[in-house]
């Protein structure tokens, strides 16, 4: 599952937006064309689409129209096209919001959080034999509910939402414990060991939560 699919043909904006939203805890996939967006969208589970309009070949309006023919996944149009007609067209085609460029990143983030809160307030995340109920903060493995500390739960959620990405130790520590935490970084290592005890078939030979030596960890 991917939280946000970004479609943006400006490489610099695409990278900045991807990095920012990833730092906010979202799992992100970014593409540069409408064709790539549709192919990825219809072959993966996406929770929200950020969509530019002025794309090569297939424009964002057409992408939005094709998504809405089969799916009601939230779509936010982010475009430099600021005419009233463009905004009306995007909304009529089914976009949930239309934001003009240049935009305030905090405003965009607030809109994304608002949609996630309204749409996915009782969200269930499934990954192989792991099921997470975010509303109840409940985790089941092989249909058996786990007893987890708050930090173990937050760690697991962070890893699953960033599946396939190598996360640096310092970044993980700051996301879970915060910059102002009095905990020692070694705390992360201990919690990783505890988490593996609960989700791995063989904690000594982990297949899900992999150590990337000298860097951090990756959830497979």
Rosetta blueprint (number, residue, H / E / L):
1 X L
2 X E
3 X E
4 X E
5 X E
6 X E
7 X E
8 X L
9 X L
10 X L
11 X H
12 X H
13 X H
14 X H
15 X H
16 X H
17 X H
18 X H
19 X H
20 X H
21 X H
22 X H
23 X H
24 X L
25 X L
26 X L
27 X L
28 X E
29 X E
30 X E
31 X E
32 X L
33 X L
34 X H
35 X H
36 X H
37 X H
38 X H
39 X H
40 X H
41 X H
42 X L
43 X L
44 X L
45 X L
46 X E
47 X E
48 X E
49 X E
50 X E
51 X E
52 X L
53 X L
54 X L
55 X L
56 X L
57 X L
58 X L
59 X L
60 X H
61 X H
62 X H
63 X H
64 X H
65 X H
66 X H
67 X H
68 X H
69 X H
70 X H
71 X L
72 X L
73 X L
74 X E
75 X E
76 X E
77 X E
78 X E
79 X E
80 X L
81 X L
82 X L
83 X L
84 X H
85 X H
86 X H
87 X H
88 X H
89 X H
90 X H
91 X H
92 X H
93 X L
94 X L
95 X L
96 X L
97 X E
98 X E
99 X E
100 X E
101 X L
102 X L
103 X L
104 X L
105 X H
106 X H
107 X H
108 X H
109 X H
110 X H
111 X H
112 X H
113 X H
114 X H
115 X H
116 X H
117 X H
118 X H
119 X H
120 X L
121 X L
122 X L
123 X L
124 X E
125 X E
126 X E
127 X E
128 X L
129 X L
130 X E
131 X E
132 X E
133 X E
134 X L
135 X L
136 X L
137 X L
138 X E
139 X E
140 X E
141 X E
142 X L
143 X L
144 X E
145 X E
146 X L
147 X L
148 X L
149 X L
150 X H
151 X H
152 X H
153 X H
154 X H
155 X H
156 X H
157 X H
158 X H
159 X H
160 X H
161 X H
162 X L
163 X L
164 X L
165 X L
166 X E
167 X E
168 X E
169 X H
170 X H
171 X H
172 X H
173 X H
174 X H
175 X H
176 X H
177 X L
178 X L
179 X L
180 X L
181 X L
182 X L
183 X L
184 X L
185 X L
186 X H
187 X H
188 X H
189 X H
190 X H
191 X H
192 X H
193 X H
194 X H
195 X H
196 X H
197 X H
198 X H
199 X H
200 X L
201 X L
202 X L
203 X H
204 X H
205 X H
206 X L
207 X L
208 X L
209 X E
210 X E
211 X E
212 X E
213 X L
214 X L
215 X L
216 X E
217 X E
218 X E
219 X E
220 X L
